[in-house]
Amino acid sequence: MTKLLPAIIFTLVCQSVSGQAEKTERPGEPDIYKFQGDDTEMNEAIDRSRQSFNEFLTAFKNKKSSQTNFSVKMPFATETGAEHIWLTGLELKDEKLLGLVDNLPANVTSVKLGDQVEIVQDKISDWFYLDNGKLVGGNTIRVIRSRMKASERKKFDKQFGITID
């Protein structure tokens, strides 16, 4: 399994954390950003992702050569809340969308790196794909990026060579 855009493949952990998102760096794995369960902006991003998931499915089923890196994020229960993990290597099988756990879970024991899981629309927390290098979707990524310092955003954008409107 190939990791796609590792810094974009943020893992989110929703639990009680005050103030800005707390960032935990993991060598060779995506950073983890912890958010409060009542973070309005993040919850709105998750709602937008769920409401627009059919747009993602349509693009996935009708992929153009310019479209790559189709990924979906879903939460998995932990002792203190949920860890939101990106799923890649998507495939449709018997009208079900399946994806592979694309990063090493930090606190989740129900799945492990490389496990295949069924993606359920009302449980997703985000989706994205790239179209000619431009991010489509990625609502939680946009929230996280908007909260970065200007120098962090610049480094992020340069490192991954993608365009985020």
Secondary structure as GFF3:
##gff-version 3
##sequence-region A 1 165
A	DSSP	beta_strand	11	14	.	.	.	ID=ss1
A	DSSP	beta_strand	22	26	.	.	.	ID=ss2
A	DSSP	beta_strand	29	35	.	.	.	ID=ss3
A	DSSP	alpha_helix	40	51	.	.	.	ID=ss4
A	DSSP	alpha_helix	53	61	.	.	.	ID=ss5
A	DSSP	beta_strand	67	78	.	.	.	ID=ss6
A	DSSP	beta_strand	81	93	.	.	.	ID=ss7
A	DSSP	beta_strand	96	101	.	.	.	ID=ss8
A	DSSP	beta_strand	116	118	.	.	.	ID=ss9
A	DSSP	three_ten_helix	121	123	.	.	.	ID=ss10
A	DSSP	beta_strand	126	131	.	.	.	ID=ss11
A	DSSP	beta_strand	134	137	.	.	.	ID=ss12
A	DSSP	alpha_helix	139	146	.	.	.	ID=ss13
A	DSSP	alpha_helix	150	160	.	.	.	ID=ss14
###
